[in-house]
Amino acid sequence: MDTETSLVEQSNDEEALPISTLPPKMQRFVHLYMTGQYTMTKLAALLEVHPNTLTKWLKRRDVQAIITDMQKTTHDMVGAQLKALSLKAANKLDALIDSPIDGVALNAVKDILDRAGHKPRQEIKVDKTVRTFEERLSDLIDRTIDVEYKVIDDDE
């Protein structure tokens, strides 16, 4: 059994252990895995381990907790950066409204109104007639079968 996979796994605590508690190769795996740029096969080749080893590592509670914690931290950081940029974005939209180019000004106005909840109503009307199978079959017969009946009198 691989000595790296036999290390003490995290207990049932909610908090994740720091990534530094993992062996160096597993730390590198977590960092590379978090980039989302590599397949498991490529990661296994880079780390010089069998792909099954990576699958076992991913099943470990401590690794799962560390990955979840890193994802939450990344999400929080991105959210904070977006909030910090929102004032700058609003100021830019404000400046674009006064643009001498009508198309730019119109798009800025539309964007502001959309975000303020004043989107134009978008409707698609569908007019569909539902017909039974028998009606459709009758129409098909009428269009494809052209039969003329001639009455022949036997007296002639």
C-alpha positions in Angstrom: 0.0 0.0 0.0 1.2 3.5 -0.8 2.6 5.2 2.3 1.0 8.5 1.2 -2.4 7.1 1.1 -2.1 5.4 4.5 -1.6 8.7 6.3 -4.0 9.7 9.0 -7.3 10.8 7.4 -9.3 13.7 8.6 -11.8 13.0 11.4 -15.5 13.9 11.1 -14.8 17.5 12.1 -16.3 20.2 9.8 -13.0 22.1 9.5 -10.5 21.0 6.8 -6.9 20.4 7.8 -4.3 22.7 6.2 -3.0 21.4 2.9 0.5 21.3 4.5 -0.7 18.2 6.4 -0.6 16.3 3.1 2.5 14.8 1.7 4.2 17.0 -1.0 3.1 14.9 -3.9 -0.5 15.0 -2.7 -0.3 18.8 -2.2 0.9 19.2 -5.8 -1.9 16.9 -7.0 -4.5 19.1 -5.2 -3.1 22.3 -6.6 -2.9 20.9 -10.2 -6.4 19.3 -9.8 -7.8 22.7 -8.7 -6.7 24.4 -11.9 -9.0 22.2 -13.9 -6.5 22.1 -16.7 -5.5 18.5 -16.6 -7.2 15.1 -17.1 -6.6 12.5 -14.4 -4.4 10.6 -16.9 -2.2 13.7 -17.5 -2.1 14.4 -13.7 -1.0 10.8 -13.1 1.8 11.1 -15.7 2.9 14.5 -14.2 3.0 13.1 -10.7 4.4 9.7 -11.8 1.7 7.7 -10.1 -1.0 5.3 -11.4 -4.4 7.0 -12.2 -6.0 4.6 -9.7 -3.9 6.2 -7.0 -5.3 9.6 -7.8 -8.8 8.2 -7.7 -8.0 6.9 -4.2 -6.6 10.2 -3.1 -9.8 12.0 -4.3 -11.9 9.6 -2.2 -10.1 10.5 1.0 -12.0 12.7 3.4 -9.1 14.9 4.2 -8.4 15.6 0.5 -12.1 16.2 -0.2 -12.3 18.6 2.7 -9.2 20.5 1.6 -10.5 20.8 -2.0 -13.9 22.0 -0.8 -12.2 24.5 1.5 -10.0 25.8 -1.4 -13.0 26.0 -3.7 -15.0 28.0 -1.1 -12.0 30.3 -0.5 -11.6 30.9 -4.2 -15.3 31.6 -4.6 -15.3 34.1 -1.8 -12.3 35.9 -3.2 -13.8 36.1 -6.7 -17.1 37.4 -5.2 -15.2 40.1 -3.2 -13.3 41.2 -6.3 -16.5 41.4 -8.3 -18.2 43.5 -5.6 -15.2 45.8 -5.6 -15.5 46.2 -9.4 -19.3 46.9 -9.4 -18.9 50.6 -8.5 -16.3 51.0 -11.2 -18.6 49.2 -13.7 -21.6 51.4 -12.7 -19.5 54.5 -13.2 -18.4 53.3 -16.6 -22.0 52.6 -17.7 -22.9 56.1 -16.5 -20.1 57.6 -18.7 -21.2 55.5 -21.7 -24.7 56.9 -21.5 -23.3 60.3 -22.6 -21.3 58.7 -25.5 -21.5 60.6 -28.8 -22.0 57.3 -30.5 -25.7 56.5 -30.4 -25.2 52.7 -30.5 -22.9 52.8 -27.5 -25.3 55.1 -25.5 -28.3 52.9 -26.4 -26.6 49.7 -25.3 -25.6 51.3 -22.0 -29.2 52.5 -21.4 -30.6 49.1 -22.3 -28.1 47.4 -19.9 -29.0 49.7 -17.0 -32.7 49.3 -17.6 -32.4 45.5 -17.8 -30.4 45.3 -14.6 -32.9 47.6 -12.9 -35.7 45.2 -13.7 -37.2 47.0 -16.7 -36.6 44.4 -19.3 -38.9 44.5 -22.3 -41.4 41.7 -22.3 -40.5 38.9 -24.6 -43.3 36.7 -25.8 -43.5 33.9 -28.3 -47.0 33.1 -29.5 -47.6 29.6 -30.8 -50.7 28.8 -32.6 -51.1 25.0 -32.9 -54.0 23.0 -34.0 -54.2 19.6 -32.5 -55.8 16.9 -34.7 -56.5 13.4 -34.0 -54.8 10.5 -35.7 -58.0 9.6 -37.4 -58.4 13.1 -38.9 -54.8 13.1 -40.1 -55.2 9.6 -41.6 -58.4 10.6 -43.4 -56.7 13.7 -44.9 -53.8 11.4 -46.1 -56.2 9.0 -47.7 -58.1 11.8 -49.4 -54.8 13.2 -50.8 -53.2 10.0 -52.0 -56.0 7.7 -53.1 -58.0 8.8 -56.1 -60.6 6.2 -56.9 -63.3 6.6 -59.5 -66.3 4.4 -59.3 -68.3 3.6 -62.5 -71.6 1.8 -62.3 -72.0 -0.8 -65.1 -75.4 -1.9 -65.9 -75.6 -5.6 -66.7 -78.5 -5.0 -69.2 -76.3 -3.4 -71.7 
